[in-house]
Structures are given as structure tokens and as C-alpha cells.
Amino acid sequence: MAVLVGIYLLKCQSVEIPRDGASSWTATWTLLRSPSGNQLDWEPLTRRDIEKTFFREADALRAAQDQGATFARMLQGDDGLEPMPWSELHEAMPMREAVLPLRKSCAIH
């Protein structure tokens, strides 16, 4: 799961913890930045683990997203930033490659 929070990309991953025949969940979040600002060259800025465990995976992921988004807002000094979904297209292929086939020549002859 990945979302944009302002200029940062926030990725969250769940971690299953088996105990005595039952499972609980925790999560980690990683905040990435694009040094060039073009959103093609993401590099990790910080990674944190959620300290709590949850009965449901969805709750662990939500807690990771909340903590990571709060950290990204603090770094940018903007409490109003809301997480926006990050398209799988961006992760699978750089945007310039996805847009290039859509261009048509505008050459004047």
C-alpha cells in the first residue's frame, strides 16, 4: 500500500505475528522522497515500526498510514495534507514512459 502525502511517498507493510495458535498484526511504514522532484527516483528517508499489535491486518495498516502521514505532515509543516492514492502505474513504469506513447508529433512542415 502506498500513498502520497505532499511531496513524500508513504509505503506501509503489514507483518503477521503468530502466537500460541493465533495471529496478531503489526506494520512498518517507510517514507520516501524524490531528490529530483520528478517522482521517478524515490529513495528511503526514514522507516519506522508500529509499536502496537492488532487483531486485524487492516487496523495495523491504518495505524502505519496514520503515523507515517503525521510524520510527513510534520516535516512539511502542513497539518492539512491528506494521503492521496499512489497509482500502481507509477510504481510499475516511470511516468515519462507511460506518457510518451500518447504524444503526437506537432511538427510544422
LUMTORVEX-692277 format. One record per residue (C-alpha): x, y, z; residue in one letter. Coordinates in pm, whole numbers, plus 50000, padded with zeros to 5 digits. Last residue first. Layout:
<pts>
XYZA
...
</pts>
This chain:
<pts>
506045213845771H
505025221646127I
505905194346376A
503255186946637C
504035149946655S
501675130446870K
502205121047232R
500335091947392L
503245067547351P
505425090147572L
503015092647866V
503665058748025A
507415060247961E
507675095348113R
505655083448412M
508215057148511P
506715022248498M
505444997348755A
505425020549057E
503805049648877H
501255026748713L
500335012849055E
498785046949122S
499595063249454W
496425070849645P
496365105049812M
497145109950183P
495805142950318E
497915173650388L
496165198150622G
498715196750906D
501315214050686D
504815219750827G
506375197450560Q
508255175050803L
505275174951041M
502875164950763R
505195136250662A
505355124151026F
501565125151060T
501225106350731A
503595079250857G
501745075351185Q
498305074051022D
499465050650747Q
501035027051000A
497875027351215A
495725020050908R
498004991150813L
497734976151163A
493944980151161D
493664963250820A
495704933550943E
493214926551221R
493884915951581F
496304944551629F
499804948651770T
501264981251893K
504774995051841E
504345003851475I
507745001051308D
509545030051146R
511465036950826R
513015070150719T
514095088450403L
514025059950154P
514815069749793E
512355075949511W
513795084349168D
510835088648933L
508755113349134Q
510215143048936N
511285161949249G
514975154849184S
515525141549536P
512285121049526S
511435112449884R
510425080650063L
508715074950397L
508645038950508T
505995023650729W
506014991650928T
503094971151049A
501754949651330T
499394920651323W
498234893351558S
497934856651491S
496584827751690A
497984792851751G
500014803352055D
501464833951884R
501954841051513P
502994877051436I
501934888651089E
503674919450949V
501824945550743S
503554968750502Q
503105006250455C
504635028450187K
504475066450216L
505635087349921L
506605122850016Y
505955155949837I
502555161549995G
501475128450142V
501435103949852L
500085069349924V
501405033849900A
500005000050000M
</pts>
